[in-house]
Amino acid sequence: MNRIFTVLCVVAFMVSAADAANQSRKHHKPVKITRTANRRAPAVDLSQANNPQTKSVGPHTSGPAVLRAQILLDRAAFSPGEIDDAYGPNLRSAIHGFQTAHQLPATDELGLETWALLEMDSEPVLIPYEISAEDVAGPFEEIPADIMERAKLQALGFQSPLELLGEKFHVSPRVLRLLNKGKAFDKEGEQILVPNVGTPGEPIRKAASILVLVRKSDMTVTALDAQGMVMAQFPASAGSEHDPLPIGKWKIKGVARNPVFHYSPKLFWDAEPGNSAAKIAAGPNNPVGVVWIDLSKSHYGIHGTPEPSQVGHAQSHGCIRLTNWDAMRLAGLVSPGMTAILTE
């Protein structure tokens, strides 16, 4: 199965493979860019996504067919990023990658031939789920925007059960609400409808290399096998005018899960005056999310993010940023010594 990964980020302090638990990365408010997704409200019930769609999915479309396409592509390891039922740059990149990997012309539309391949996965795309005691156990705590205030927290966990469930099923809270009108997301035993992202058929082999491609039209991370075939593809935010992506060939040094973030204001051009060095606790709302993949380029790594909706829609402070779930997938494929190629 093909797979792609897109994420690189500058670390807030020097990182070594042996010091993986304390790895950190530069991160602050995302820098907005002009590419935006179509986020129109759907005209029909999103639960219709379980019915196979034959109509084309392309620019300016939204609703059940788009939702179905996003879930099927996610399961095929061509991630659309956060599932949001709207055609945007992340979905376009996922369609391009899937088509190219299956020897189809890469277009901006998901037509009949692409649908036929995706529909070989016959599992329903939406399934019932019973909210568990673990889902609502918490603790849940609002995360302050100010980095110095965040440093005072003992953990950077989820802010609500809705946020937890969104990450668990790779879906935006807005879409989760639309699928479950009138449902309580903080109630154990509540039955809700969720994307069937399941456990995608993770390859039993490791990737041979990672390709980070950054263009104005898309930003993706791709995992390749020893034969150069795509194993997976993910959308990413990578670099900016102030902190450009370090083009070149680098090595993966190691992987840290649930890393602590070491903030150094000297590494941020837009740090607030008076900010001091600080240690930010681990958790899904940590500035580098739940995974840090260390690169041989000092202060750089591939990592998760507390803001999945911004991946592919905002620039970074020199880093490569993935959704937490995509970063976790990538972490399972890489190993120390693997080559990471960063290119425009």
ZAMARGU-4260 file (C-alpha; in steps of 0.2 Angstrom, whole numbers, plus 5000, padded with zeros to 4 digits):
<rodrens>
0) 5000/5000/5000 | 5006/5017/4996 | 5010/5030/5009 | 5015/5049/5010 | 5021/5059/5024
5) 5024/5078/5025 | 5031/5087/5040 | 5047/5096/5046 | 5049/5108/5060 | 5064/5118/5067
10) 5067/5113/5085 | 5068/5125/5099 | 5083/5117/5106 | 5097/5105/5101 | 5091/5087/5099
15) 5100/5071/5099 | 5093/5053/5096 | 5099/5048/5114 | 5089/5063/5121 | 5073/5059/5112
20) 5062/5061/5127 | 5067/5080/5128 | 5067/5084/5110 | 5059/5101/5105 | 5054/5111/5091
25) 5051/5129/5086 | 5032/5132/5086 | 5021/5147/5089 | 5006/5154/5081 | 5004/5148/5063
30) 5008/5160/5049 | 4992/5161/5038 | 4994/5159/5019 | 4982/5162/5005 | 4977/5144/5001
35) 4961/5140/5010 | 4949/5125/5009 | 4931/5126/5003 | 4921/5125/5019 | 4903/5128/5014
40) 4890/5120/5024 | 4884/5103/5017 | 4867/5103/5008 | 4862/5086/5013 | 4864/5074/5027
45) 4882/5068/5029 | 4877/5051/5035 | 4873/5048/5016 | 4892/5045/5014 | 4889/5027/5018
50) 4881/5025/5001 | 4893/5023/4987 | 4895/5039/4977 | 4898/5039/4958 | 4898/5058/4955
55) 4914/5068/4953 | 4923/5076/4968 | 4933/5091/4963 | 4935/5110/4967 | 4921/5119/4975
60) 4912/5103/4981 | 4907/5097/4998 | 4896/5086/5007 | 4894/5066/5008 | 4903/5062/4992
65) 4918/5072/4998 | 4917/5065/5016 | 4917/5047/5008 | 4932/5051/4997 | 4942/5058/5012
70) 4939/5043/5023 | 4943/5031/5009 | 4959/5040/5005 | 4964/5040/5023 | 4962/5022/5024
75) 4972/5019/5009 | 4986/5029/5017 | 4984/5045/5006 | 4979/5056/5020 | 4968/5071/5017
80) 4973/5078/5034 | 4958/5083/5045 | 4942/5075/5038 | 4931/5090/5035 | 4919/5086/5021
85) 4926/5100/5010 | 4937/5100/4994 | 4953/5109/4998 | 4972/5108/4994 | 4975/5093/5006
90) 4961/5083/4997 | 4968/5088/4980 | 4985/5082/4985 | 4979/5066/4992 | 4969/5063/4975
95) 4984/5067/4965 | 4995/5055/4975 | 4983/5041/4974 | 4980/5043/4956 | 4999/5044/4952
100) 5003/5028/4963 | 4989/5019/4953 | 4995/5024/4936 | 4981/5036/4933 | 4982/5053/4926
105) 4984/5065/4940 | 4969/5078/4940 | 4960/5089/4952 | 4945/5078/4951 | 4941/5061/4958
110) 4932/5053/4943 | 4925/5036/4940 | 4941/5027/4938 | 4948/5033/4954 | 4931/5029/4963
115) 4932/5012/4956 | 4949/5009/4964 | 4944/5017/4981 | 4928/5007/4981 | 4938/4991/4981
120) 4938/4995/5000 | 4920/4989/5004 | 4920/4993/5022 | 4907/5007/5027 | 4915/5024/5029
125) 4904/5029/5044 | 4901/5017/5059 | 4893/5018/5076 | 4903/5021/5091 | 4899/5020/5109
130) 4908/5034/5119 | 4919/5025/5133 | 4923/5029/5151 | 4941/5032/5145 | 4935/5045/5132
135) 4927/5056/5145 | 4938/5053/5160 | 4949/5068/5156 | 4956/5078/5164 | 4951/5091/5152
140) 4958/5108/5153 | 4958/5124/5142 | 4975/5127/5135 | 4980/5146/5135 | 4987/5154/5120
145) 5002/5162/5129 | 5017/5150/5129 | 5022/5156/5146 | 5005/5151/5153 | 5006/5134/5145
150) 5023/5131/5153 | 5013/5132/5170 | 5003/5117/5166 | 5007/5099/5172 | 5001/5091/5155
155) 4994/5097/5138 | 4980/5085/5136 | 4964/5087/5127 | 4953/5102/5131 | 4937/5092/5129
160) 4930/5075/5124 | 4924/5082/5108 | 4943/5087/5104 | 4948/5069/5109 | 4936/5061/5098
165) 4940/5072/5083 | 4958/5066/5084 | 4954/5048/5087 | 4944/5048/5071 | 4954/5060/5061
170) 4939/5072/5059 | 4935/5090/5063 | 4924/5093/5078 | 4912/5103/5066 | 4909/5087/5055
175) 4907/5076/5071 | 4894/5088/5077 | 4885/5088/5060 | 4885/5069/5060 | 4878/5068/5078
180) 4865/5082/5080 | 4858/5082/5098 | 4871/5070/5104 | 4882/5073/5120 | 4900/5070/5117
185) 4904/5070/5136 | 4892/5056/5140 | 4898/5038/5143 | 4888/5026/5133 | 4882/5038/5120
190) 4880/5031/5103 | 4888/5042/5089 | 4892/5040/5071 | 4911/5042/5067 | 4923/5040/5052
195) 4929/5022/5050 | 4947/5026/5049 | 4951/5010/5059 | 4968/5004/5058 | 4974/5006/5040
200) 4983/4992/5033 | 5000/4997/5039 | 5014/4989/5030 | 5024/4976/5039 | 5040/4983/5032
205) 5049/4999/5035 | 5051/5013/5023 | 5068/5016/5014 | 5067/5035/5013 | 5056/5050/5016
210) 5053/5063/5003 | 5047/5080/5008 | 5040/5090/4994 | 5036/5108/4996 | 5027/5118/4982
215) 5015/5133/4982 | 5002/5121/4976 | 5004/5108/4989 | 5016/5102/5003 | 5017/5083/5006
220) 5028/5070/5015 | 5030/5054/5006 | 5037/5037/5012 | 5045/5027/4999 | 5050/5008/4999
225) 5067/5001/4993 | 5060/5001/4975 | 5055/5019/4976 | 5037/5015/4977 | 5025/5026/4987
230) 5020/5018/5004 | 5010/5033/5011 | 5007/5052/5008 | 5002/5065/5021 | 4999/5084/5019
235) 5010/5095/5029 | 5015/5113/5034 | 5033/5116/5030 | 5043/5132/5032 | 5039/5150/5029
240) 5048/5166/5023 | 5056/5169/5040 | 5060/5151/5043 | 5063/5142/5026 | 5063/5124/5024
245) 5082/5117/5024 | 5083/5110/5007 | 5094/5095/5005 | 5097/5077/5011 | 5097/5073/5030
250) 5096/5058/5041 | 5083/5052/5053 | 5091/5051/5070 | 5077/5044/5081 | 5059/5045/5086
255) 5052/5052/5102 | 5033/5049/5107 | 5025/5061/5119 | 5040/5073/5119 | 5043/5087/5130
260) 5045/5104/5122 | 5059/5116/5127 | 5055/5133/5122 | 5068/5146/5118 | 5062/5163/5113
265) 5079/5166/5105 | 5074/5154/5091 | 5058/5164/5087 | 5058/5179/5077 | 5041/5184/5083
270) 5043/5179/5102 | 5034/5191/5114 | 5046/5203/5123 | 5050/5196/5141 | 5047/5178/5136
275) 5060/5167/5144 | 5066/5149/5141 | 5053/5136/5147 | 5049/5118/5148 | 5031/5113/5140
280) 5024/5097/5146 | 5020/5083/5135 | 5002/5079/5127 | 4992/5081/5111 | 4992/5100/5113
285) 5010/5101/5116 | 5018/5113/5102 | 5025/5097/5093 | 5011/5086/5096 | 5013/5068/5101
290) 5028/5063/5090 | 5045/5070/5086 | 5055/5063/5072 | 5073/5070/5074 | 5083/5075/5059
295) 5102/5077/5057 | 5099/5095/5053 | 5101/5104/5070 | 5085/5110/5077 | 5074/5102/5064
300) 5062/5087/5065 | 5046/5080/5058 | 5032/5081/5071 | 5013/5082/5076 | 5003/5098/5080
305) 4989/5104/5092 | 4980/5112/5077 | 4976/5098/5064 | 4965/5110/5055 | 4980/5121/5051
310) 4990/5108/5042 | 4992/5112/5024 | 4983/5129/5027 | 4996/5138/5036 | 5015/5140/5036
315) 5027/5135/5050 | 5042/5142/5059 | 5054/5133/5048 | 5046/5116/5053 | 5037/5101/5045
320) 5021/5099/5054 | 5009/5084/5052 | 4992/5080/5061 | 4996/5070/5076 | 4988/5054/5069
325) 4999/5056/5053 | 5014/5059/5063 | 5011/5043/5072 | 5009/5033/5056 | 5025/5040/5050
330) 5034/5036/5066 | 5030/5018/5063 | 5038/5017/5046 | 5054/5026/5049 | 5070/5020/5058
335) 5087/5029/5062 | 5098/5031/5047 | 5085/5033/5035 | 5087/5047/5022 | 5075/5062/5022
340) 5075/5072/5006 | 5068/5090/5007 | 5065/5098/4990 | 5055/5111/4982
</rodrens>
